[in-house]
Amino acid sequence: MVYEFLLSTPLVLEFPFEWNYIRSIIYVSLYVSIVAVALSTLCSLPIALFVGFKEFRGKQLLTSLINTGMGFPSVVVGLLVLFAVSNQGPLGTFDLVFTPEAMILSQFVLATPVIIGVSLAAVSSVEKNVRDAAFAMGGTRFDVALVTIKEARYGIATAVLAGFGRAISEVGSVLIVGGNIADADGTSVTRTLTTAIQLEARQGRFETAMILGAILVVLVLLVNAIVVRLGSGNGRHG
C-alpha cells in the first residue's frame, strides 16, 4: 500500500502520531467520500434518466439549476449543512455537528449536481432509436432504463469519477461541518486528507503536507483505474 511505503521513509517517521495518524486520516477520507458518492449516485441516476427521457414544462430551468449546482460554492454548502444539523436546524435532534455523517451530507450535496449533470449529458447522447427498439421488443420502462444505462455507461462512470473527485478534494465544507478533529493519540475523527494538508501547511510542515497530497493523488488515481476497469469489463461482457 502507498502509505506503508511512505511510512518506511525517514521523512514520514517525523509525522505526528506516525502510522495511526496517517491510517485514520486515509480511512476517514475514503469512508466519507465513498459513502457520499455512492448515495449520490443512487439518487442522481434516476433523476438523470427522468430528465433525459421526459419532456415537461420547466425542463430547461431544471437543467440550468443542475448545471449551476455543479459550481456551487462549497463554503456556502458547508454553512447550509451546518445550520441544518445544528440545534436550531431541522436535523438538530440527530446530534450530527462535527461528525463524519455531517461531512457525508455535505459531500453528498456537492457531488449530486455533478453526477446528475454529467450523467444527464451521457443519457441524452444515447440515440432515441435504441430506446425505441427496447420498447418495441416489449421492454418495460425499467428495461429501457437499464439499456440506456448500459449504452451510457462510460459517461456515467465519468460522472461518478467527477463526483468522487469533487468530494474527496473538498476542503471548505468538510472543515466547517467536520471541524478537522483528531483525538489526543492522533486518531482522526473528522480530519481528512485535504483538511490535514491545510493544517500541516499552515503549521509549516510542508514536507508532511506534500506527502499527504501525494497520497491523495494516488488514491484518486486508484479509484479512477478501478472504475475505468469495471467499465471496460462490462463492455467486454455486454
Buried (B, 14 or more C-beta within 10 A) or exposed (E): EBBEEBBEEEEBEEBEBEBBBBBBBBEBBBBBBBBBBBBBBEBBBEBBBBBBBEEEEEEEEBBEEBBEBBEBEBEEBBBBBBBBBBEEBEBBEEEBBBBBBBBBBBBBBBBBBBBBBBBBBBBBEBEEEBBEEBEEEEBEEEEBBBBBBBBBBBBBBBBBBBBBBBBBBBBBBBBBBBBBBBEEEBBBBBBBBBBBBBBBBEEEBEEBBBBBBEBBEBBBEEBBEEBBEEBEEEEEEE
